[in-house]
């Protein structure tokens, strides 16, 4: 990264000169805010808490739960090719999801300092390094590139930083041997920054090609028994900006649908106490924990339930779309046949939402009032069945991103010298 503009040079210089005590203090602060596993603080400083297995190792850096989910099947593909897969995440939720992938090793991402990244790479010595979507850290990339480890950026999505800081973005991207993008438009943006066109492919969105989220059949049957025949809808991956409108929408829709049930799953389960207070203030009976029972609202305060939720609720509002978060992955509910509602702010997955909207599988709602109107009008209607059928049609056409990405990675490995060979 020798041609880095001054902001990146400043970052790289600071990451090298950060005093050790300051680095430890920073690691503690980051880990306290993003992890409930204090024993794993050492990983933030690059110290491994698992042994490095013999043989070839593919390292995948995926920031959080959405990125992890998008590459879970690809991790299995790499395992089938003889690689051990190490996945690093920045968040606790991402770590929980990564540890559910059979055979995958998980560590928290090291701080972007010289000591931490070098210690991490010294220990793990990966033969392939993959960064998912856009979580690019200058020191981590520079150290990986310096060691001539084959480097891939997978499933690159739209990003404001490409237009706001094109020189810095171009410098971060220059070391990648392979970039795959969700759309041709993103590919064009990256090539325009100076990356050779032969290195940049547009196989499609890995999230659209992912296997449907799992759900335990016996647990699913118990949940269906609790919900009974009552009309039901869900609001999933919600943030603070979504939950007020969701509550208002439910209160409005239940005037038309007696016994209406709501499944509400915040994006971050540690916010469940605050959400529970808001629901109670609205006069709603709330159940938490494993089962909804007979409560009007089931507040899901743990991870791993979305596969069941998307099977239980025929109509899903996807959060992160009324506030500044930029929306979340709409392919997951669509893959399980749920009709989708979303707010106007979906820049993180704009083309995915547009495709589902255009196919009739999803609808945009402007605010809580519009959300309530849509829930009231759709539940129990032929229009809801049509949306769910449309979701199935769309998903049937979107399976090529994963095999194309795997083929590109194998081609990259065939064209480069493995970093560590066979141990």
Backbone torsions as a table, in degrees:
resi	resn	phi	psi	omega
1	UNK	NA	46.1	-173.8
2	UNK	-70.8	-26.8	-178.0
3	UNK	-95.6	24.3	-176.5
4	UNK	-66.0	138.7	174.7
5	UNK	-68.2	170.8	-170.1
6	UNK	-60.3	-36.8	179.3
7	UNK	-60.0	-39.6	179.1
8	UNK	-72.1	-37.7	176.8
9	UNK	-61.9	-39.3	177.8
10	UNK	-63.1	-44.0	178.7
11	UNK	-62.3	-46.9	-178.3
12	UNK	-64.1	-39.3	177.2
13	UNK	-65.4	-43.0	178.8
14	UNK	-65.4	-36.9	-179.4
15	UNK	-69.2	-21.5	177.5
16	UNK	-85.5	-33.6	-172.0
17	UNK	-95.6	-4.1	-176.5
18	UNK	-59.2	123.0	180.0
19	UNK	-59.9	151.6	-174.4
20	UNK	-60.0	-43.8	-179.2
21	UNK	-64.7	-38.0	178.0
22	UNK	-66.3	-36.7	178.5
23	UNK	-64.2	-43.1	178.8
24	UNK	-64.5	-42.0	178.9
25	UNK	-62.7	-40.9	178.8
26	UNK	-65.3	-42.0	179.1
27	UNK	-60.2	-42.7	178.9
28	UNK	-62.8	-41.4	-178.9
29	UNK	-65.7	-44.4	179.8
30	UNK	-63.7	-45.6	-175.7
31	UNK	-67.7	-37.0	178.6
32	UNK	-64.1	-36.3	-177.9
33	UNK	-80.6	-20.2	-171.9
34	UNK	-123.1	-0.8	-177.0
35	UNK	-146.5	143.5	174.7
36	UNK	-100.4	16.6	-177.8
37	UNK	-115.7	80.6	-175.1
38	UNK	-61.3	-27.7	-179.3
39	UNK	-65.0	-14.6	-176.5
40	UNK	-102.8	17.8	176.4
41	UNK	-56.8	-35.4	-177.6
42	UNK	-55.6	-31.5	-178.8
43	UNK	-63.5	-31.0	177.5
44	UNK	-65.3	-23.6	177.8
45	UNK	-96.4	10.2	176.4
46	UNK	86.0	4.5	-179.0
47	UNK	-87.8	123.1	-176.8
48	UNK	-72.8	141.7	173.9
49	UNK	-110.5	7.3	173.6
50	UNK	-132.6	151.5	176.5
51	UNK	-74.9	150.2	175.6
52	UNK	-82.0	118.5	-178.3
53	UNK	-68.9	162.3	172.5
54	UNK	-67.4	156.8	173.2
55	UNK	90.6	-168.2	-174.9
56	UNK	-76.7	140.6	-177.3
57	UNK	-131.1	127.1	174.3
58	UNK	-104.2	125.7	-179.9
59	UNK	-103.2	127.0	177.4
60	UNK	-119.0	120.8	178.2
61	UNK	-100.7	110.1	-176.3
62	UNK	-128.0	118.4	-168.2
63	UNK	-57.9	-54.2	-171.9
64	UNK	-142.9	-164.9	-167.8
65	UNK	-63.2	-37.8	-178.8
66	UNK	-65.3	-43.9	179.0
67	UNK	-67.0	-40.1	178.0
68	UNK	-60.6	-46.8	-178.9
69	UNK	-60.2	-35.6	-176.5
70	UNK	-68.5	-23.7	-177.3
71	UNK	-113.9	9.0	-178.5
72	UNK	-60.9	-45.2	179.9
73	UNK	-68.8	-36.9	177.3
74	UNK	-63.3	-35.2	175.8
75	UNK	-60.7	-42.1	177.2
76	UNK	-63.6	-37.9	178.3
77	UNK	-62.0	-42.0	179.0
78	UNK	-67.5	-37.4	175.9
79	UNK	-61.4	-40.3	179.3
80	UNK	-65.0	-22.0	177.9
81	UNK	-89.4	5.4	175.3
82	UNK	98.2	8.2	179.2
83	UNK	-94.6	140.3	159.5
84	UNK	-79.6	138.8	-179.0
85	UNK	-109.6	123.6	171.7
86	UNK	-105.0	127.0	177.4
87	UNK	-116.5	129.3	174.5
88	UNK	-110.2	143.3	177.5
89	UNK	-133.8	160.9	174.7
90	UNK	-95.0	-24.8	-173.2
91	UNK	-111.2	157.7	176.3
92	UNK	-63.7	-44.0	-178.6
93	UNK	-62.3	-39.3	176.0
94	UNK	-63.5	-39.7	178.9
95	UNK	-63.8	-41.2	178.2
96	UNK	-61.0	-44.3	-179.8
97	UNK	-65.9	-40.1	-179.1
98	UNK	-64.5	-38.8	-177.8
99	UNK	-71.3	-11.9	176.4
100	UNK	-86.2	-6.1	179.4
101	UNK	-86.1	118.8	-174.4
102	UNK	-54.6	127.8	173.2
103	UNK	81.5	-7.3	-178.0
104	UNK	-84.7	134.3	174.0
105	UNK	-86.6	142.6	179.0
106	UNK	-124.4	136.5	169.9
107	UNK	-137.7	155.3	172.5
108	UNK	-77.9	145.7	-179.3
109	UNK	-61.9	134.7	177.7
110	UNK	-69.9	156.5	171.5
111	UNK	-54.9	153.0	179.8
112	UNK	-85.8	56.3	176.5
113	UNK	-116.8	160.4	-176.7
114	UNK	-61.4	-47.2	-177.9
115	UNK	-62.7	-47.1	-175.2
116	UNK	-66.2	-44.8	-177.7
117	UNK	-68.9	-38.4	179.2
118	UNK	-66.9	-42.1	178.5
119	UNK	-61.7	-43.3	178.4
120	UNK	-60.2	-49.4	-177.0
121	UNK	-71.1	-33.6	175.5
122	UNK	-59.9	-41.6	-176.7
123	UNK	-74.0	-47.6	-170.3
124	UNK	-88.1	-26.8	176.5
125	UNK	39.5	62.9	-175.1
126	UNK	-69.9	152.1	175.2
127	UNK	-92.4	-12.4	178.7
128	UNK	-153.7	137.1	178.4
129	UNK	-123.8	125.2	-179.3
130	UNK	-123.4	127.4	174.0
131	UNK	-107.8	137.6	-171.1
132	UNK	-104.0	126.0	172.4
133	UNK	70.9	-68.1	-175.7
134	UNK	-174.2	17.2	-178.3
135	UNK	-87.5	81.2	-171.0
136	UNK	-105.7	122.9	-177.9
137	UNK	-113.3	122.2	-170.7
138	UNK	-56.9	-48.6	-176.9
139	UNK	-67.2	-42.3	179.9
140	UNK	-61.5	-42.0	177.6
141	UNK	-66.8	-43.5	-177.8
142	UNK	-62.4	-43.6	-179.4
143	UNK	-67.7	-38.4	178.0
144	UNK	-65.0	-45.4	179.4
145	UNK	-63.0	-40.3	-178.2
146	UNK	-60.5	-31.6	-179.4
147	UNK	-86.9	4.0	177.7
148	UNK	59.6	35.0	174.0
149	UNK	-80.8	126.6	177.5
150	UNK	-52.9	131.1	-167.3
151	UNK	-125.7	125.9	-178.7
152	UNK	-129.2	139.4	169.6
153	UNK	-105.0	119.7	-173.8
154	UNK	-106.8	137.8	170.3
155	UNK	61.1	39.5	-179.6
156	UNK	-57.2	134.9	-176.5
157	UNK	-113.8	172.6	175.8
158	UNK	-56.7	144.0	-176.6
159	UNK	-148.5	130.2	177.8
160	UNK	-67.2	-27.6	-174.7
161	UNK	-64.6	-23.9	-179.9
162	UNK	-65.2	-33.6	177.6
163	UNK	-90.8	-31.3	-178.4
164	UNK	-77.4	-35.1	-178.0
165	UNK	-137.6	66.1	-173.9
166	UNK	-63.6	-35.7	-178.4
167	UNK	-68.3	-43.6	179.1
168	UNK	-65.7	-42.0	179.4
169	UNK	-63.4	-42.5	178.9
170	UNK	-61.7	-39.7	178.9
171	UNK	-65.5	-39.0	178.6
172	UNK	-66.9	-34.0	-175.5
173	UNK	-83.1	-18.9	-169.8
174	UNK	-63.4	-25.7	-178.6
175	UNK	-82.4	-6.2	-177.3
176	UNK	-77.7	130.1	175.7
177	UNK	-80.3	-22.6	-178.3
178	UNK	-149.1	136.6	172.1
179	UNK	-130.4	128.1	170.7
180	UNK	-112.7	142.7	-174.6
181	UNK	-123.1	157.1	-180.0
182	UNK	-72.2	-30.1	-175.1
183	UNK	-141.9	157.7	173.7
184	UNK	-59.9	-32.4	180.0
185	UNK	-64.2	-40.8	177.5
186	UNK	-66.3	-38.9	176.6
187	UNK	-58.7	-45.3	-179.8
188	UNK	-60.9	-39.9	179.3
189	UNK	-61.3	-42.4	-176.6
190	UNK	-72.3	-40.8	176.5
191	UNK	-62.9	-37.1	178.9
192	UNK	-63.6	-21.5	177.4
193	UNK	-81.5	-3.6	174.5
194	UNK	111.2	-0.6	177.8
195	UNK	-75.1	135.4	-179.5
196	UNK	-55.2	134.6	-175.3
197	UNK	-59.3	-31.4	-178.4
198	UNK	-66.5	-20.7	-179.7
199	UNK	-87.0	-9.8	-170.4
200	UNK	-115.8	118.7	-178.5
201	UNK	-118.0	155.4	178.1
202	UNK	-124.5	73.3	-177.8
203	UNK	-78.1	-11.4	-176.7
204	UNK	114.3	177.7	-173.3
205	UNK	-85.5	119.6	177.9
206	UNK	-60.3	-29.8	179.5
207	UNK	-64.7	-33.6	178.6
208	UNK	-72.4	-25.6	-177.1
209	UNK	-94.0	-2.5	-177.0
210	UNK	-68.8	148.8	175.6
211	UNK	-63.4	147.8	178.5
212	UNK	-56.5	145.7	178.8
213	UNK	-60.6	141.2	-176.5
214	UNK	-80.5	164.1	172.6
215	UNK	-154.5	136.6	179.2
216	UNK	-69.4	123.5	-175.5
217	UNK	-59.1	-41.1	-178.3
218	UNK	-68.6	-38.1	177.1
219	UNK	-67.5	-39.4	179.2
220	UNK	-61.2	-40.3	178.7
221	UNK	-64.1	-39.3	178.9
222	UNK	-66.1	-39.2	178.9
223	UNK	-67.0	-40.4	178.0
224	UNK	-63.2	-36.2	178.1
225	UNK	-63.8	-41.4	178.6
226	UNK	-63.4	-42.4	-175.9
227	UNK	-76.0	-27.8	177.5
228	UNK	62.2	-143.5	-177.6
229	UNK	-97.0	7.6	-177.6
230	UNK	-66.4	145.2	172.9
231	UNK	-61.3	143.3	-172.1
232	UNK	-144.3	142.2	170.8
233	UNK	-140.7	169.2	-176.3
234	UNK	-135.2	149.1	170.4
235	UNK	-124.0	117.9	-168.5
236	UNK	-123.6	146.2	-179.8
237	UNK	58.3	43.3	-178.2
238	UNK	-83.3	154.2	173.9
239	UNK	-120.9	177.6	-176.1
240	UNK	-56.8	-37.3	-178.3
241	UNK	-70.3	-20.1	-178.9
242	UNK	-88.6	-32.2	-164.9
243	UNK	-71.7	-34.3	174.1
244	UNK	-60.5	-51.4	175.9
245	UNK	-60.3	-36.5	179.2
246	UNK	-64.3	-44.4	179.1
247	UNK	-62.8	-44.6	178.4
248	UNK	-62.0	-39.9	179.9
249	UNK	-64.5	-40.8	-180.0
250	UNK	-65.4	-43.1	179.9
251	UNK	-61.7	-37.3	179.1
252	UNK	-72.3	-43.3	-175.0
253	UNK	-69.5	-29.7	-177.4
254	UNK	-71.7	-13.9	174.6
255	UNK	-65.8	-28.1	-179.7
256	UNK	-95.7	-28.3	-176.4
257	UNK	-120.2	98.1	178.8
258	UNK	-62.6	138.1	179.9
259	UNK	76.5	15.4	-177.3
260	UNK	-58.0	134.6	179.0
261	UNK	-111.3	146.8	178.7
262	UNK	-127.2	131.1	170.2
263	UNK	-104.8	118.5	-175.3
264	UNK	-119.3	116.9	-176.4
265	UNK	-122.5	98.9	177.5
266	UNK	-61.0	149.4	178.3
267	UNK	-59.6	-38.7	-179.7
268	UNK	-115.7	107.6	-175.2
269	UNK	-58.6	-23.1	180.0
270	UNK	-69.6	-5.4	175.0
271	UNK	-91.2	1.8	-171.7
272	UNK	-60.4	-34.9	179.9
273	UNK	-61.8	-44.5	179.0
274	UNK	-64.4	-39.8	179.2
275	UNK	-66.8	-39.7	178.7
276	UNK	-60.9	-39.9	178.2
277	UNK	-64.0	-40.3	179.1
278	UNK	-65.6	-39.3	178.3
279	UNK	-66.3	-42.5	179.5
280	UNK	-64.8	-38.3	178.9
281	UNK	-63.3	-27.0	177.9
282	UNK	-85.9	1.5	177.9
283	UNK	81.3	21.3	-177.0
284	UNK	-97.9	136.9	176.4
285	UNK	-78.1	129.8	-170.9
286	UNK	-123.0	136.0	169.3
287	UNK	-114.4	142.1	175.5
288	UNK	-125.6	167.4	178.1
289	UNK	95.9	-149.6	-170.1
290	UNK	-72.4	-30.6	-169.6
291	UNK	-135.1	147.4	177.6
292	UNK	-78.5	-20.4	-175.2
293	UNK	57.5	-136.5	179.6
294	UNK	-105.5	9.6	-178.1
295	UNK	-67.0	151.1	179.9
296	UNK	-67.4	-35.0	-178.7
297	UNK	-123.1	127.7	170.3
298	UNK	-100.0	110.9	177.9
299	UNK	-91.3	111.2	-175.1
300	UNK	-86.2	110.1	-173.7
301	UNK	-111.7	30.0	175.6
302	UNK	-147.5	161.6	-179.0
303	UNK	-82.9	164.4	172.7
304	UNK	88.9	10.6	-176.0
305	UNK	-102.9	-7.1	-171.8
306	UNK	-65.9	-31.8	176.7
307	UNK	-60.2	-38.8	176.3
308	UNK	-72.3	-42.2	-176.5
309	UNK	-60.5	-44.0	-177.3
310	UNK	-69.1	-18.5	174.3
311	UNK	-86.6	-26.7	-177.4
312	UNK	-83.4	-39.6	-172.9
313	UNK	-101.3	120.9	179.1
314	UNK	-72.9	-17.7	-177.2
315	UNK	-130.3	126.3	-174.3
316	UNK	-128.0	130.0	167.2
317	UNK	-94.9	127.4	-179.2
318	UNK	-99.5	121.1	-173.8
319	UNK	-75.4	-173.2	-174.9
320	UNK	73.3	9.3	-173.4
321	UNK	-116.6	-2.9	170.4
322	UNK	-100.4	-15.6	-179.4
323	UNK	-113.6	-160.4	-173.7
324	UNK	-85.9	4.0	-172.9
325	UNK	-69.5	-25.4	177.7
326	UNK	91.3	11.2	176.0
327	UNK	85.4	169.5	-179.7
328	UNK	-130.8	179.8	-171.8
329	UNK	-65.4	111.8	-179.1
330	UNK	-84.9	-9.3	-176.6
331	UNK	-70.8	-30.8	-176.9
332	UNK	-61.4	-50.3	175.8
333	UNK	-65.8	-37.3	-179.4
334	UNK	-63.5	-36.6	-179.2
335	UNK	-63.9	-22.1	179.8
336	UNK	-106.6	15.8	170.9
337	UNK	80.0	17.0	177.4
338	UNK	-86.2	139.5	169.4
339	UNK	-75.0	147.4	-168.9
340	UNK	-121.6	135.2	168.1
341	UNK	-117.7	145.1	179.5
342	UNK	-151.7	156.5	176.6
343	UNK	-77.9	-173.8	-174.5
344	UNK	-81.7	-12.8	-171.4
345	UNK	-103.6	87.9	-175.0
346	UNK	-130.8	38.9	-174.8
347	UNK	-61.3	-29.8	-178.8
348	UNK	-65.7	-24.0	-179.9
349	UNK	-142.2	48.3	-172.3
350	UNK	-61.3	-45.2	-176.3
351	UNK	-70.7	-33.7	176.7
352	UNK	-64.0	-47.8	177.9
353	UNK	-62.9	-40.2	-179.4
354	UNK	-63.4	-39.1	179.4
355	UNK	-64.9	-43.0	179.5
356	UNK	-69.3	-38.9	176.3
357	UNK	-60.5	-47.6	-176.1
358	UNK	-64.4	-32.4	-179.8
359	UNK	-79.3	-9.1	-178.0
360	UNK	86.9	10.7	-179.5
361	UNK	-90.5	-13.8	-176.7
362	UNK	-143.6	159.5	177.1
363	UNK	-139.3	143.4	173.8
364	UNK	-89.7	135.6	174.4
365	UNK	-120.5	138.0	-170.9
366	UNK	-77.3	-31.4	-173.7
367	UNK	-161.8	-173.8	-177.8
368	UNK	-62.8	-37.9	179.2
369	UNK	-63.5	-44.1	178.5
370	UNK	-66.5	-34.8	177.0
371	UNK	-63.4	-45.6	178.1
372	UNK	-61.0	-41.8	178.4
373	UNK	-62.1	-42.0	-177.9
374	UNK	-67.3	-43.5	179.2
375	UNK	-61.0	-45.9	-178.9
376	UNK	-62.5	-41.0	-176.2
377	UNK	-75.6	-33.5	-171.4
378	UNK	-86.3	-39.7	-174.5
379	UNK	-57.4	127.6	178.9
380	UNK	77.3	7.2	-175.2
381	UNK	-103.7	158.5	172.8
382	UNK	-59.8	-31.0	-179.9
383	UNK	-62.0	-35.7	177.5
384	UNK	-65.7	-42.6	177.5
385	UNK	-61.4	-38.1	178.8
386	UNK	-65.7	-39.2	178.0
387	UNK	-63.9	-41.1	-178.5
388	UNK	-68.2	-38.5	176.2
389	UNK	-63.9	-41.2	178.5
390	UNK	-62.7	-38.0	177.4
391	UNK	-60.3	-42.5	178.2
392	UNK	-62.0	-39.9	179.4
393	UNK	-64.6	-44.7	-179.0
394	UNK	-61.0	-46.8	-175.2
395	UNK	-68.0	-27.5	179.2
396	UNK	-65.6	-20.9	-176.5
397	UNK	-96.8	3.8	-168.7
398	UNK	-123.9	62.0	-178.3
399	UNK	-118.1	5.3	-170.7
400	UNK	-91.9	-14.8	-174.6
401	UNK	-61.5	-41.0	-176.1
402	UNK	-67.9	-53.2	178.7
403	UNK	-62.7	-34.0	178.2
404	UNK	-67.4	-40.0	178.4
405	UNK	-66.3	-43.3	178.5
406	UNK	-60.9	-43.9	179.3
407	UNK	-60.9	-39.0	178.5
408	UNK	-66.2	-39.1	178.0
409	UNK	-66.5	-42.2	178.2
410	UNK	-63.9	-40.4	175.6
411	UNK	-61.3	-39.7	177.4
412	UNK	-62.7	-44.7	-179.5
413	UNK	-66.3	-36.6	178.6
414	UNK	-67.2	-27.8	-176.1
415	UNK	-91.3	-5.8	-177.4
416	UNK	-125.6	161.1	177.7
417	UNK	-84.6	123.8	178.7
418	UNK	-55.3	142.8	-176.0
419	UNK	-65.2	-49.3	-173.7
420	UNK	-111.7	-11.7	-175.1
421	UNK	63.6	-154.5	178.8
422	UNK	-92.7	124.9	-178.4
423	UNK	-78.7	NA	NA
